[in-house]
C-alpha cells in the first residue's frame, strides 16, 4: 500500500486520489447522509455537495458539485441505496433507521 511516508515518490494519480479522499466530508445525520467539500466553506461550514435521504434513498446533488467528487459521492450513495429495507446505524449509541422507509 502506498503511503505518504514511503521512501519512493507517489504517482500523481495516487496523490490526486488521496487529496480527493481528504477533501470529501461524509456526515451521517438523523435524516440522511450529507456530503460536503472540506476545501470550501459557506457561512463557516463545509460547502454542501449532496444529500442522501434515508426515507426515500434519493440522492440530491448540488448543481455546482465538482465532477471529481461527484463519482465518489454516487458510489458511496449507491452502497447505501443497495441496503434498502435494512437497519442503518445513525448514532454511536446504536440508534438505527430503516433505509427507504417511505418507499
N, CA, C and O atoms as a GROMACS GRO file, in nm:
protein
  412
    1UNK      N    1   0.085  -0.119   0.000
    1UNK     CA    2   0.000   0.000   0.000
    1UNK      C    3   0.088   0.124   0.000
    1UNK      O    4   0.183   0.134   0.078
    2UNK      N    5   0.058   0.217  -0.086
    2UNK     CA    6   0.134   0.341  -0.094
    2UNK      C    7   0.091   0.437   0.017
    2UNK      O    8  -0.028   0.457   0.040
    3UNK      N    9   0.187   0.494   0.083
    3UNK     CA   10   0.156   0.596   0.182
    3UNK      C   11   0.246   0.716   0.159
    3UNK      O   12   0.342   0.710   0.082
    4UNK      N   13   0.213   0.824   0.224
    4UNK     CA   14   0.296   0.943   0.212
    4UNK      C   15   0.433   0.923   0.277
    4UNK      O   16   0.527   0.996   0.245
    5UNK      N   17   0.446   0.825   0.366
    5UNK     CA   18   0.572   0.801   0.436
    5UNK      C   19   0.665   0.707   0.362
    5UNK      O   20   0.778   0.687   0.405
    6UNK      N   21   0.622   0.648   0.251
    6UNK     CA   22   0.708   0.560   0.173
    6UNK      C   23   0.829   0.636   0.123
    6UNK      O   24   0.823   0.757   0.099
    7UNK      N   25   0.939   0.564   0.107
    7UNK     CA   26   1.061   0.626   0.059
    7UNK      C   27   1.052   0.664  -0.088
    7UNK      O   28   1.111   0.764  -0.131
    8UNK      N   29   0.977   0.586  -0.167
    8UNK     CA   30   0.964   0.615  -0.309
    8UNK      C   31   0.853   0.717  -0.331
    8UNK      O   32   0.752   0.715  -0.260
    9UNK      N   33   0.869   0.806  -0.428
    9UNK     CA   34   0.765   0.907  -0.453
    9UNK      C   35   0.635   0.843  -0.501
    9UNK      O   36   0.636   0.741  -0.570
   10UNK      N   37   0.525   0.904  -0.464
   10UNK     CA   38   0.393   0.858  -0.508
   10UNK      C   39   0.366   0.911  -0.648
   10UNK      O   40   0.418   1.015  -0.687
   11UNK      N   41   0.284   0.838  -0.722
   11UNK     CA   42   0.246   0.886  -0.855
   11UNK      C   43   0.149   1.002  -0.842
   11UNK      O   44   0.087   1.021  -0.737
   12UNK      N   45   0.135   1.079  -0.948
   12UNK     CA   46   0.041   1.192  -0.949
   12UNK      C   47  -0.101   1.142  -0.926
   12UNK      O   48  -0.179   1.207  -0.855
   13UNK      N   49  -0.137   1.028  -0.987
   13UNK     CA   50  -0.271   0.972  -0.969
   13UNK      C   51  -0.297   0.937  -0.823
   13UNK      O   52  -0.405   0.963  -0.771
   14UNK      N   53  -0.198   0.878  -0.756
   14UNK     CA   54  -0.212   0.841  -0.615
   14UNK      C   55  -0.230   0.966  -0.528
   14UNK      O   56  -0.312   0.968  -0.437
   15UNK      N   57  -0.154   1.068  -0.558
   15UNK     CA   58  -0.165   1.193  -0.482
   15UNK      C   59  -0.302   1.255  -0.504
   15UNK      O   60  -0.366   1.300  -0.408
   16UNK      N   61  -0.349   1.258  -0.629
   16UNK     CA   62  -0.481   1.315  -0.659
   16UNK      C   63  -0.591   1.238  -0.587
   16UNK      O   64  -0.683   1.299  -0.531
   17UNK      N   65  -0.583   1.104  -0.587
   17UNK     CA   66  -0.686   1.023  -0.517
   17UNK      C   67  -0.685   1.054  -0.367
   17UNK      O   68  -0.791   1.070  -0.307
   18UNK      N   69  -0.567   1.062  -0.308
   18UNK     CA   70  -0.557   1.089  -0.165
   18UNK      C   71  -0.614   1.226  -0.133
   18UNK      O   72  -0.687   1.241  -0.035
   19UNK      N   73  -0.582   1.327  -0.215
   19UNK     CA   74  -0.634   1.462  -0.193
   19UNK      C   75  -0.785   1.465  -0.203
   19UNK      O   76  -0.851   1.530  -0.122
   20UNK      N   77  -0.841   1.396  -0.302
   20UNK     CA   78  -0.986   1.392  -0.317
   20UNK      C   79  -1.051   1.324  -0.198
   20UNK      O   80  -1.157   1.368  -0.152
   21UNK      N   81  -0.990   1.217  -0.147
   21UNK     CA   82  -1.045   1.149  -0.031
   21UNK      C   83  -1.042   1.241   0.090
   21UNK      O   84  -1.138   1.246   0.166
   22UNK      N   85  -0.931   1.313   0.109
   22UNK     CA   86  -0.919   1.404   0.221
   22UNK      C   87  -1.013   1.524   0.206
   22UNK      O   88  -1.048   1.588   0.306
   23UNK      N   89  -1.052   1.554   0.085
   23UNK     CA   90  -1.136   1.670   0.057
   23UNK      C   91  -1.283   1.645   0.090
   23UNK      O   92  -1.353   1.739   0.129
   24UNK      N   93  -1.330   1.522   0.076
   24UNK     CA   94  -1.472   1.491   0.090
   24UNK      C   95  -1.509   1.460   0.235
   24UNK      O   96  -1.451   1.372   0.297
   25UNK      N   97  -1.606   1.534   0.287
   25UNK     CA   98  -1.662   1.507   0.419
   25UNK      C   99  -1.792   1.431   0.400
   25UNK      O  100  -1.876   1.471   0.319
   26UNK      N  101  -1.808   1.321   0.473
   26UNK     CA  102  -1.932   1.244   0.470
   26UNK      C  103  -1.984   1.237   0.613
   26UNK      O  104  -1.920   1.178   0.700
   27UNK      N  105  -2.100   1.298   0.637
   27UNK     CA  106  -2.157   1.303   0.771
   27UNK      C  107  -2.291   1.232   0.777
   27UNK      O  108  -2.378   1.254   0.692
   28UNK      N  109  -2.307   1.147   0.878
   28UNK     CA  110  -2.434   1.076   0.898
   28UNK      C  111  -2.517   1.155   0.999
   28UNK      O  112  -2.474   1.181   1.111
   29UNK      N  113  -2.636   1.194   0.956
   29UNK     CA  114  -2.728   1.272   1.038
   29UNK      C  115  -2.859   1.195   1.053
   29UNK      O  116  -2.879   1.096   0.983
   30UNK      N  117  -2.948   1.237   1.142
   30UNK     CA  118  -3.072   1.161   1.166
   30UNK      C  119  -3.160   1.140   1.043
   30UNK      O  120  -3.232   1.041   1.036
   31UNK      N  121  -3.156   1.232   0.946
   31UNK     CA  122  -3.243   1.218   0.829
   31UNK      C  123  -3.172   1.175   0.702
   31UNK      O  124  -3.237   1.146   0.601
   32UNK      N  125  -3.040   1.170   0.705
   32UNK     CA  126  -2.968   1.130   0.586
   32UNK      C  127  -2.818   1.151   0.597
   32UNK      O  128  -2.766   1.182   0.703
   33UNK      N  129  -2.752   1.132   0.484
   33UNK     CA  130  -2.607   1.146   0.477
   33UNK      C  131  -2.574   1.271   0.397
   33UNK      O  132  -2.620   1.288   0.284
   34UNK      N  133  -2.495   1.358   0.458
   34UNK     CA  134  -2.452   1.481   0.392
   34UNK      C  135  -2.311   1.464   0.337
   34UNK      O  136  -2.224   1.407   0.404
   35UNK      N  137  -2.290   1.512   0.217
   35UNK     CA  138  -2.159   1.512   0.153
   35UNK      C  139  -2.118   1.658   0.137
   35UNK      O  140  -2.195   1.740   0.088
   36UNK      N  141  -1.995   1.690   0.180
   36UNK     CA  142  -1.950   1.829   0.175
   36UNK      C  143  -1.804   1.837   0.135
   36UNK      O  144  -1.728   1.740   0.144
   37UNK      N  145  -1.766   1.956   0.090
   37UNK     CA  146  -1.630   1.984   0.043
   37UNK      C  147  -1.552   2.053   0.154
   37UNK      O  148  -1.584   2.167   0.190
   38UNK      N  149  -1.452   1.985   0.209
   38UNK     CA  150  -1.372   2.042   0.318
   38UNK      C  151  -1.280   2.153   0.271
   38UNK      O  152  -1.223   2.226   0.353
   39UNK      N  153  -1.264   2.168   0.141
   39UNK     CA  154  -1.177   2.274   0.090
   39UNK      C  155  -1.251   2.405   0.072
   39UNK      O  156  -1.188   2.509   0.050
   40UNK      N  157  -1.383   2.403   0.080
   40UNK     CA  158  -1.463   2.525   0.061
   40UNK      C  159  -1.562   2.540   0.175
   40UNK      O  160  -1.626   2.444   0.216
   41UNK      N  161  -1.572   2.661   0.226
   41UNK     CA  162  -1.666   2.689   0.334
   41UNK      C  163  -1.770   2.790   0.291
   41UNK      O  164  -1.743   2.881   0.213
   42UNK      N  165  -1.891   2.772   0.346
   42UNK     CA  166  -2.000   2.867   0.326
   42UNK      C  167  -2.057   2.895   0.465
   42UNK      O  168  -2.106   2.804   0.532
   43UNK      N  169  -2.051   3.020   0.507
   43UNK     CA  170  -2.100   3.061   0.639
   43UNK      C  171  -2.042   2.976   0.751
   43UNK      O  172  -2.114   2.941   0.845
   44UNK      N  173  -1.913   2.943   0.743
   44UNK     CA  174  -1.845   2.871   0.850
   44UNK      C  175  -1.860   2.720   0.847
   44UNK      O  176  -1.806   2.652   0.934
   45UNK      N  177  -1.932   2.665   0.749
   45UNK     CA  178  -1.948   2.520   0.735
   45UNK      C  179  -1.889   2.474   0.603
   45UNK      O  180  -1.876   2.552   0.508
   46UNK      N  181  -1.855   2.346   0.599
   46UNK     CA  182  -1.810   2.290   0.470
   46UNK      C  183  -1.921   2.307   0.368
   46UNK      O  184  -2.039   2.298   0.402
   47UNK      N  185  -1.883   2.333   0.244
   47UNK     CA  186  -1.981   2.353   0.137
   47UNK      C  187  -2.052   2.222   0.104
   47UNK      O  188  -1.988   2.121   0.075
   48UNK      N  189  -2.184   2.226   0.109
   48UNK     CA  190  -2.266   2.108   0.081
   48UNK      C  191  -2.257   2.071  -0.067
   48UNK      O  192  -2.270   2.157  -0.154
   49UNK      N  193  -2.234   1.941  -0.094
   49UNK     CA  194  -2.227   1.892  -0.230
   49UNK      C  195  -2.347   1.804  -0.265
   49UNK      O  196  -2.395   1.807  -0.379
   50UNK      N  197  -2.395   1.727  -0.168
   50UNK     CA  198  -2.506   1.635  -0.194
   50UNK      C  199  -2.567   1.590  -0.063
   50UNK      O  200  -2.508   1.606   0.044
   51UNK      N  201  -2.688   1.533  -0.073
   51UNK     CA  202  -2.756   1.479   0.045
   51UNK      C  203  -2.834   1.355   0.004
   51UNK      O  204  -2.909   1.357  -0.094
   52UNK      N  205  -2.817   1.246   0.079
   52UNK     CA  206  -2.888   1.121   0.056
   52UNK      C  207  -2.991   1.105   0.167
   52UNK      O  208  -2.956   1.091   0.284
   53UNK      N  209  -3.119   1.107   0.130
   53UNK     CA  210  -3.228   1.097   0.228
   53UNK      C  211  -3.254   0.950   0.263
   53UNK      O  212  -3.269   0.865   0.175
   54UNK      N  213  -3.258   0.922   0.394
   54UNK     CA  214  -3.286   0.785   0.437
   54UNK      C  215  -3.427   0.742   0.400
   54UNK      O  216  -3.448   0.625   0.366
   55UNK      N  217  -3.523   0.832   0.405
   55UNK     CA  218  -3.663   0.798   0.382
   55UNK      C  219  -3.688   0.746   0.242
   55UNK      O  220  -3.758   0.646   0.223
   56UNK      N  221  -3.630   0.813   0.143
   56UNK     CA  222  -3.657   0.778   0.003
   56UNK      C  223  -3.535   0.723  -0.070
   56UNK      O  224  -3.546   0.672  -0.182
   57UNK      N  225  -3.420   0.733  -0.007
   57UNK     CA  226  -3.291   0.696  -0.067
   57UNK      C  227  -3.262   0.776  -0.194
   57UNK      O  228  -3.186   0.732  -0.280
   58UNK      N  229  -3.323   0.895  -0.203
   58UNK     CA  230  -3.297   0.985  -0.316
   58UNK      C  231  -3.169   1.063  -0.287
   58UNK      O  232  -3.148   1.114  -0.177
   59UNK      N  233  -3.084   1.071  -0.388
   59UNK     CA  234  -2.960   1.146  -0.377
   59UNK      C  235  -2.978   1.279  -0.450
   59UNK      O  236  -3.002   1.282  -0.570
   60UNK      N  237  -2.965   1.388  -0.376
   60UNK     CA  238  -2.974   1.522  -0.433
   60UNK      C  239  -2.832   1.578  -0.443
   60UNK      O  240  -2.768   1.603  -0.341
   61UNK      N  241  -2.785   1.597  -0.565
   61UNK     CA  242  -2.651   1.651  -0.587
   61UNK      C  243  -2.663   1.798  -0.627
   61UNK      O  244  -2.742   1.832  -0.715
   62UNK      N  245  -2.585   1.882  -0.563
   62UNK     CA  246  -2.586   2.025  -0.594
   62UNK      C  247  -2.534   2.048  -0.736
   62UNK      O  248  -2.446   1.975  -0.783
   63UNK      N  249  -2.589   2.148  -0.803
   63UNK     CA  250  -2.551   2.175  -0.942
   63UNK      C  251  -2.404   2.210  -0.958
   63UNK      O  252  -2.347   2.191  -1.066
   64UNK      N  253  -2.341   2.262  -0.853
   64UNK     CA  254  -2.200   2.303  -0.863
   64UNK      C  255  -2.104   2.204  -0.797
   64UNK      O  256  -1.992   2.240  -0.762
   65UNK      N  257  -2.149   2.079  -0.781
   65UNK     CA  258  -2.064   1.975  -0.723
   65UNK      C  259  -1.948   1.947  -0.820
   65UNK      O  260  -1.971   1.923  -0.938
   66UNK      N  261  -1.825   1.950  -0.770
   66UNK     CA  262  -1.711   1.922  -0.858
   66UNK      C  263  -1.720   1.780  -0.916
   66UNK      O  264  -1.750   1.684  -0.845
   67UNK      N  265  -1.695   1.768  -1.045
   67UNK     CA  266  -1.708   1.638  -1.112
   67UNK      C  267  -1.614   1.535  -1.052
   67UNK      O  268  -1.648   1.416  -1.050
   68UNK      N  269  -1.498   1.577  -1.005
   68UNK     CA  270  -1.404   1.481  -0.948
   68UNK      C  271  -1.453   1.420  -0.816
   68UNK      O  272  -1.406   1.314  -0.776
   69UNK      N  273  -1.548   1.485  -0.750
   69UNK     CA  274  -1.605   1.430  -0.627
   69UNK      C  275  -1.740   1.364  -0.650
   69UNK      O  276  -1.782   1.280  -0.572
   70UNK      N  277  -1.808   1.402  -0.757
   70UNK     CA  278  -1.942   1.350  -0.784
   70UNK      C  279  -1.942   1.198  -0.798
   70UNK      O  280  -2.032   1.132  -0.746
   71UNK      N  281  -1.844   1.143  -0.868
   71UNK     CA  282  -1.842   0.997  -0.886
   71UNK      C  283  -1.820   0.925  -0.753
   71UNK      O  284  -1.877   0.818  -0.731
   72UNK      N  285  -1.739   0.981  -0.667
   72UNK     CA  286  -1.717   0.921  -0.535
   72UNK      C  287  -1.844   0.928  -0.450
   72UNK      O  288  -1.876   0.833  -0.378
   73UNK      N  289  -1.916   1.039  -0.458
   73UNK     CA  290  -2.041   1.055  -0.385
   73UNK      C  291  -2.144   0.953  -0.435
   73UNK      O  292  -2.209   0.885  -0.355
   74UNK      N  293  -2.157   0.943  -0.567
   74UNK     CA  294  -2.253   0.848  -0.624
   74UNK      C  295  -2.221   0.704  -0.585
   74UNK      O  296  -2.311   0.625  -0.559
   75UNK      N  297  -2.094   0.670  -0.581
   75UNK     CA  298  -2.051   0.536  -0.543
   75UNK      C  299  -2.086   0.507  -0.397
   75UNK      O  300  -2.137   0.400  -0.366
   76UNK      N  301  -2.057   0.603  -0.309
   76UNK     CA  302  -2.088   0.584  -0.168
   76UNK      C  303  -2.239   0.574  -0.148
   76UNK      O  304  -2.287   0.488  -0.074
   77UNK      N  305  -2.314   0.661  -0.214
   77UNK     CA  306  -2.460   0.660  -0.202
   77UNK      C  307  -2.518   0.528  -0.253
   77UNK      O  308  -2.611   0.474  -0.194
   78UNK      N  309  -2.463   0.476  -0.362
   78UNK     CA  310  -2.512   0.350  -0.419
   78UNK      C  311  -2.494   0.235  -0.321
   78UNK      O  312  -2.578   0.145  -0.316
   79UNK      N  313  -2.386   0.237  -0.244
   79UNK     CA  314  -2.364   0.130  -0.146
   79UNK      C  315  -2.469   0.135  -0.035
   79UNK      O  316  -2.508   0.031   0.018
   80UNK      N  317  -2.515   0.254  -0.002
   80UNK     CA  318  -2.621   0.268   0.099
   80UNK      C  319  -2.756   0.234   0.037
   80UNK      O  320  -2.836   0.164   0.099
   81UNK      N  321  -2.783   0.281  -0.083
   81UNK     CA  322  -2.910   0.254  -0.152
   81UNK      C  323  -2.931   0.105  -0.173
   81UNK      O  324  -3.045   0.058  -0.174
   82UNK      N  325  -2.823   0.030  -0.191
   82UNK     CA  326  -2.833  -0.115  -0.212
   82UNK      C  327  -2.882  -0.188  -0.087
   82UNK      O  328  -2.920  -0.305  -0.094
   83UNK      N  329  -2.883  -0.120   0.025
   83UNK     CA  330  -2.926  -0.181   0.152
   83UNK      C  331  -3.069  -0.142   0.188
   83UNK      O  332  -3.107  -0.147   0.305
   84UNK      N  333  -3.148  -0.104   0.089
   84UNK     CA  334  -3.287  -0.064   0.113
   84UNK      C  335  -3.358  -0.169   0.197
   84UNK      O  336  -3.347  -0.289   0.173
   85UNK      N  337  -3.432  -0.121   0.298
   85UNK     CA  338  -3.508  -0.209   0.386
   85UNK      C  339  -3.430  -0.256   0.508
   85UNK      O  340  -3.488  -0.313   0.601
   86UNK      N  341  -3.300  -0.234   0.510
   86UNK     CA  342  -3.216  -0.275   0.621
   86UNK      C  343  -3.205  -0.164   0.724
   86UNK      O  344  -3.227  -0.046   0.694
   87UNK      N  345  -3.170  -0.201   0.846
   87UNK     CA  346  -3.144  -0.103   0.952
   87UNK      C  347  -3.007  -0.042   0.928
   87UNK      O  348  -2.912  -0.111   0.892
   88UNK      N  349  -2.997   0.089   0.947
   88UNK     CA  350  -2.872   0.163   0.928
   88UNK      C  351  -2.845   0.242   1.054
   88UNK      O  352  -2.929   0.321   1.096
   89UNK      N  353  -2.729   0.222   1.115
   89UNK     CA  354  -2.696   0.290   1.241
   89UNK      C  355  -2.666   0.436   1.216
   89UNK      O  356  -2.583   0.471   1.132
   90UNK      N  357  -2.734   0.524   1.291
   90UNK     CA  358  -2.716   0.668   1.273
   90UNK      C  359  -2.652   0.737   1.392
   90UNK      O  360  -2.630   0.858   1.390
   91UNK      N  361  -2.621   0.662   1.497
   91UNK     CA  362  -2.557   0.723   1.613
   91UNK      C  363  -2.463   0.623   1.679
   91UNK      O  364  -2.470   0.502   1.656
   92UNK      N  365  -2.376   0.676   1.762
   92UNK     CA  366  -2.281   0.590   1.832
   92UNK      C  367  -2.346   0.511   1.944
   92UNK      O  368  -2.285   0.417   1.997
   93UNK      N  369  -2.469   0.546   1.982
   93UNK     CA  370  -2.538   0.470   2.087
   93UNK      C  371  -2.628   0.361   2.028
   93UNK      O  372  -2.703   0.296   2.101
   94UNK      N  373  -2.619   0.342   1.897
   94UNK     CA  374  -2.690   0.231   1.834
   94UNK      C  375  -2.825   0.261   1.775
   94UNK      O  376  -2.894   0.168   1.733
   95UNK      N  377  -2.866   0.387   1.770
   95UNK     CA  378  -2.994   0.420   1.707
   95UNK      C  379  -2.986   0.385   1.559
   95UNK      O  380  -2.883   0.405   1.494
   96UNK      N  381  -3.097   0.332   1.506
   96UNK     CA  382  -3.098   0.294   1.365
   96UNK      C  383  -3.222   0.354   1.296
   96UNK      O  384  -3.318   0.398   1.360
   97UNK      N  385  -3.214   0.354   1.163
   97UNK     CA  386  -3.326   0.394   1.079
   97UNK      C  387  -3.335   0.288   0.971
   97UNK      O  388  -3.234   0.231   0.929
   98UNK      N  389  -3.457   0.260   0.925
   98UNK     CA  390  -3.476   0.166   0.815
   98UNK      C  391  -3.457   0.241   0.685
   98UNK      O  392  -3.527   0.340   0.660
   99UNK      N  393  -3.365   0.196   0.603
   99UNK     CA  394  -3.336   0.265   0.476
   99UNK      C  395  -3.451   0.250   0.378
   99UNK      O  396  -3.497   0.139   0.352
  100UNK      N  397  -3.497   0.362   0.324
  100UNK     CA  398  -3.605   0.363   0.227
  100UNK      C  399  -3.741   0.340   0.289
  100UNK      O  400  -3.830   0.284   0.225
  101UNK      N  401  -3.760   0.381   0.414
  101UNK     CA  402  -3.885   0.353   0.485
  101UNK      C  403  -4.007   0.422   0.425
  101UNK      O  404  -4.120   0.382   0.454
  102UNK      N  405  -3.989   0.524   0.343
  102UNK     CA  406  -4.104   0.595   0.285
  102UNK      C  407  -4.136   0.546   0.144
  102UNK      O  408  -4.223   0.603   0.077
  103UNK      N  409  -4.069   0.443   0.098
  103UNK     CA  410  -4.094   0.394  -0.038
  103UNK      C  411  -4.213   0.300  -0.040
  103UNK      O  412  -4.249   0.249  -0.146
   0.00000   0.00000   0.00000
